[in-house]
Amino acid sequence: MQVHEVVSAMCLGMGLGAAILWIKACIKARKKAEASGILRFAFAVKPWYLLCIFSLVLCLYNAGMSLHNRGVYLHRAELVEQHGIEYVLDKAGISEDVLSDGERTAALYIKAQHAKASASVYAALKHFGVFLICLSILGTPVGGYITRDGWCWITRDTIIPVRIQEENGKLLLYLKDSDRALLSLPDTWEERERLALLMAEPEALETNSIS
């Protein structure tokens, strides 16, 4: 195997392994959250995190373009097989006089296109593997479960104590003694009723600030 083939196989293998571990972690976290009693699932995405999505889109785009290029290379080889190398030269605006051996040139051209097509497949596998690796890494801080005992990340089977406070017309969820809110929830009666067990001040259910 050539170097690029080995690299592609390694990337794909690592990507599949990371994806499997990520799925298993999600399943364990879900079971832990269910045992605690899920109140709701919530996204905890910060603005900076959206920039990381670009890496995922880029990986998928490169994988798609590699597969597209494979089709182009195979189509070029097919044209030469059907119409001869002269057809390709004519489309490229090159005179047939440059050929010293048309058949040999056609054979080399076809071989080169098939090699490029094969390399494109490995490139697509590499980009898809990197995509799975990035997805596994970026999939951890996406969100989690608000349970009766606290917060459970989507890929971690541990429950973190939380406090929920009303601030600026929102219900903000804080982890342990953190001073930075993990997520913001709408201040509605439904949310207050659902999260009553976690509210810092249970009497807040009786306030008139409910929208």
Secondary structure, 3 states (H helix, E strand, C coil): CCHHHHHHHHHHHHHHHHHHHHHHHHHHHHHHHHHHCEEEEEECCCHHHHHHHHHHHHHHHHHHHHHHHHHHHHHHHHHHHHHCHHHHHHHHCCCHHHCCCHHHHHHHHHHHHHHHHHHHHHHHHHHHHHHHHHHHHHCHHHEEEEECCEEEECCCCCCECEEEEEECCEEEEEECCCCCCCEEEECCHHHHHHCHHHECCHHHHHCCCCC
